[in-house]
Amino acid sequence: MFEQILVPTDGSECATSAVGYAEDLASHYDATVHVLSVLDSRSAENAPEQEQSGSRAEAIVDEAGAEVSEADLPVERAVRSGVPYRVILEYVSDADIDIVVMGTHGRTGVERYLLGSVTEKVLRRSDVPVLTVRDTADGSVHYPYESVLIPTDGSAAAEAAADVGLDVAGRYGSRLNVVSIVDAFSMGLDVRSELMTDALEEAAEEAVDSIADRADDSVAGVETAVGYGRPYKKLRRYIEDNDVDLVVMGTHGRTGLERYLLGSVTEKIVRTSPVPVLTIRSVDTDAD
């Protein structure tokens, strides 16, 4: 599934952390790691400054590439110039990349929020899965993945994410968690209506079971759950209470948000999750 892995880096702590995740993923998939640094062409720099920035980018790529090589993994190094998110997406296409591994923020000062960042733009538009990694204060990591969570609402995006999540869980021999959260309040429904509540719960259970039934013996067990409440809050709590190492989810569900993550459950999870989040955009989504 993942033969070519791209990790863009600007040398920040978060990007450096992402290199380790890309390396671990490559070791499980026998993949090649592509290390890319992008010089932002929009920056107004004179010739000496451009040369200095280019040298710094080369050094960043060489350092990250050396780390990957030390793990006996094939590596490709590249430095490009342009608008960062566009260059990354172009590289994905040109090099037949299967997955992008990125830190949630870099040297732009966009700490907690993805909005306006390179990562958020790549998440919106990427045709391949994107694994986002947050830098942790204590330097802890969550790989290799012992527990993988697949949230689902039964949408096409959730099903597309399930394909990837099942493959990763099988490759790592992880425990698989499949969860659906019924957000009755957002639909303007009276949760006291037993008939409607039963219908929503039944649909959620069907969505969960359809994924759980596809798991094979390569995973270390399957756990399913259906709950009620605000999805991103319930998912955050589930992640923390069940020692989840990786969340795999679609970039949009039944909200009609299509290419945009803004305001979606996925965006909120990517922003706040204490563990990496692997997002997958369903193939029928417009990505202009």
C-alpha positions in Angstrom: 0.0 0.0 0.0 2.8 2.4 0.9 5.8 2.1 -1.3 6.8 5.7 -1.6 6.7 7.9 1.6 7.2 11.7 1.5 8.2 13.6 4.5 8.5 17.4 4.0 10.8 19.1 6.5 11.9 22.6 7.4 14.1 21.5 10.3 11.6 22.4 13.0 11.2 20.0 15.9 7.8 19.0 14.7 9.0 18.2 11.2 12.0 16.3 12.7 9.6 14.2 14.7 7.7 13.4 11.5 10.9 12.0 10.0 10.9 9.3 12.7 7.3 8.4 12.0 8.0 8.2 8.2 11.0 6.0 9.0 8.9 3.6 11.1 6.2 3.4 8.5 8.8 2.7 5.8 10.3 -0.2 7.9 6.9 -1.9 8.1 6.1 -1.4 4.4 9.6 -1.8 2.9 9.1 1.6 1.4 11.4 4.4 0.2 11.4 7.6 2.1 11.6 10.9 0.2 12.9 13.9 2.2 11.8 17.2 0.8 12.6 20.8 1.8 10.9 23.7 0.1 12.3 27.2 -0.2 9.3 29.6 -0.1 9.6 31.6 -3.4 7.3 34.3 -1.9 10.0 35.4 0.5 11.6 38.6 -0.6 15.3 37.8 -0.3 18.4 39.1 -1.9 20.9 36.8 -3.6 23.1 36.1 -0.5 20.0 35.4 1.6 18.7 33.0 -1.1 22.0 31.2 -1.2 22.1 30.9 2.6 18.5 29.6 2.7 19.3 27.1 0.0 22.4 25.8 1.9 20.3 25.5 5.1 17.7 23.5 3.2 20.3 21.2 1.8 21.7 20.7 5.3 18.2 19.9 6.7 17.5 17.4 3.9 21.0 15.8 4.3 20.6 15.4 8.1 17.1 13.8 7.8 18.2 11.6 4.9 21.2 10.4 6.9 18.9 9.4 9.8 16.8 7.3 7.4 19.8 5.8 5.8 21.2 4.7 9.2 18.0 2.6 9.6 19.0 0.8 6.3 16.1 2.3 4.4 16.2 3.7 0.9 16.0 7.5 0.8 15.6 10.2 -1.8 16.6 13.8 -1.1 15.2 16.9 -2.7 15.2 20.7 -2.3 12.7 22.6 -4.3 11.6 26.3 -4.6 8.0 27.6 -4.8 4.9 27.9 -2.8 5.4 25.2 -0.2 2.1 23.4 -0.3 2.0 23.5 -4.1 5.5 22.1 -4.4 4.6 19.3 -2.0 1.5 18.3 -3.9 3.5 18.5 -7.2 6.2 16.2 -5.7 3.5 13.8 -4.6 2.3 13.5 -8.2 5.7 13.5 -9.9 7.2 10.9 -7.6 4.1 8.7 -7.3 4.0 9.2 -3.5 1.6 6.9 -1.6 1.5 8.8 1.7 2.7 12.2 3.1 4.0 12.4 6.7 4.0 15.9 8.1 4.3 17.8 11.3 1.2 19.9 12.2 3.3 23.1 12.3 6.7 24.2 11.3 8.7 27.4 11.6 5.7 29.7 10.8 4.7 30.2 14.4 1.4 28.4 13.7 1.6 26.4 16.9 -1.8 25.1 18.0 -3.8 25.8 14.9 -3.5 24.4 11.4 -5.6 27.1 9.8 -3.5 28.8 7.1 -0.6 26.5 7.5 1.1 24.4 4.9 0.0 21.2 6.5 -3.7 22.2 6.5 -3.5 23.1 2.8 -1.9 19.8 2.0 -4.6 18.0 4.0 -7.3 19.7 2.0 -6.0 18.9 -1.4 -3.9 15.8 -1.2 -4.9 12.8 -3.3 -3.0 10.5 -1.0 -3.3 9.8 2.7 -1.6 12.3 5.0 -0.2 11.4 8.4 0.0 14.4 10.7 2.3 14.4 13.7 2.4 16.8 16.7 5.6 17.5 18.5 5.4 16.3 22.1 6.9 18.3 25.0 8.5 15.1 26.5 9.7 13.8 23.1 7.5 10.7 23.4 6.4 8.8 20.3 3.4 6.6 19.5 5.0 4.1 17.1 5.0 1.3 16.5 1.2 1.4 16.6 -0.2 -1.0 19.1 -3.7 0.4 18.9 -5.4 1.9 15.8 -8.7 3.8 16.0 -11.1 4.0 13.0 -14.0 6.4 13.6 -16.9 5.9 11.2 -20.2 7.5 10.4 -20.9 5.1 7.5 -20.0 7.7 4.8 -17.9 7.1 1.7 -15.0 9.0 3.3 -15.1 6.8 6.4 -15.2 3.6 4.3 -12.1 4.9 2.3 -10.3 5.5 5.6 -11.3 2.1 6.9 -9.5 0.4 3.9 -6.3 2.2 4.9 -6.8 1.7 8.7 -7.3 -2.0 8.3 -4.2 -2.3 6.2 -2.1 -0.4 8.8 -3.5 -2.4 11.7 -2.8 -5.6 9.9 0.7 -4.6 9.0 1.6 -3.6 12.6 -0.5 -6.4 14.2 -2.3 -3.6 16.1 -5.4 -3.8 18.2 -8.3 -2.4 16.1 -10.8 0.0 17.6 -13.9 0.9 15.5 -16.1 3.7 16.9 -19.2 5.6 15.8 -20.5 8.6 17.7 -24.2 9.6 17.2 -24.4 13.4 17.2 -28.2 13.7 17.5 -28.1 17.2 18.9 -26.5 18.7 15.8 -29.3 17.3 13.6 -31.9 19.1 15.7 -33.4 15.8 16.9 -35.1 15.2 20.2 -33.0 12.5 21.7 -35.9 11.6 24.0 -37.6 10.1 20.9 -37.0 6.4 21.4 -37.8 5.6 17.8 -35.3 8.0 16.4 -32.7 7.1 18.9 -33.0 3.5 18.1 -32.7 4.2 14.3 -29.6 6.3 14.8 -28.0 3.7 17.0 -28.8 0.9 14.6 -27.2 2.8 11.7 -24.1 3.5 13.8 -23.8 -0.1 14.9 -24.1 -1.2 11.2 -21.3 1.2 10.2 -19.1 -0.1 13.0 -19.8 -3.8 12.3 -19.2 -3.4 8.6 -15.7 -2.4 9.3 -15.0 -4.8 12.2 -16.2 -7.7 10.1 -13.5 -7.0 7.5 -10.6 -7.4 10.0 -8.7 -10.6 9.7 -6.3 -12.5 12.0 -3.4 -10.1 11.3 -4.9 -7.6 13.9 -4.5 -8.2 17.6 -8.3 -8.2 18.3 -11.1 -5.9 17.5 -13.1 -3.6 19.8 -16.2 -1.7 18.8 -18.2 1.0 20.4 -21.2 3.3 19.7 -21.8 6.4 21.7 -23.7 9.7 21.9 -22.4 13.2 22.1 -20.2 15.7 20.3 -18.1 13.4 18.0 -14.7 15.1 18.4 -15.0 15.4 22.2 -16.1 11.8 22.5 -13.3 10.7 20.2 -10.7 12.6 22.1 -11.9 11.0 25.3 -11.8 7.6 23.6 -8.2 8.1 22.4 -7.1 9.0 25.9 -9.0 6.3 27.7 -8.0 3.4 25.4 -4.3 4.2 24.8 -4.8 4.7 21.1 -1.6 5.2 19.1 -3.0 6.2 15.7 -6.3 7.6 14.4 -7.3 6.8 10.8 -10.3 8.9 9.5 -11.7 10.5 6.4 -11.3 14.2 5.7 -15.1 14.6 5.7 -18.1 12.7 6.6 -21.8 13.3 6.2 -21.5 17.1 6.6 -21.2 18.0 2.9 -17.9 19.7 3.6 -16.2 17.9 0.6 -12.7 19.3 0.1 -12.7 21.5 3.2 -11.7 20.3 6.6 -12.7 23.6 8.2 -15.2 23.1 11.0 -15.3 19.4 10.5 -14.8 16.7 13.2 -11.6 15.6 11.4 -10.1 19.0 11.5 -10.8 19.3 15.2 -9.2 15.9 15.9 -6.1 16.8 13.8 -5.7 20.0 15.7 -6.1 18.5 19.2 -5.3 14.8 19.1 -2.5 13.7 21.4 -1.6 11.0 18.9 -0.9 11.0 15.1 -3.9 11.3 12.7 -3.9 9.6 9.3 -6.5 11.3 7.0 -7.8 9.9 3.8 -9.8 11.8 1.2 -12.4 9.7 -0.6 -11.7 9.3 -4.3 -14.9 11.1 -5.4 -14.1 14.3 -3.6 -13.4 17.4 -5.6 -9.8 18.7 -5.0 -9.4 21.7 -7.2 
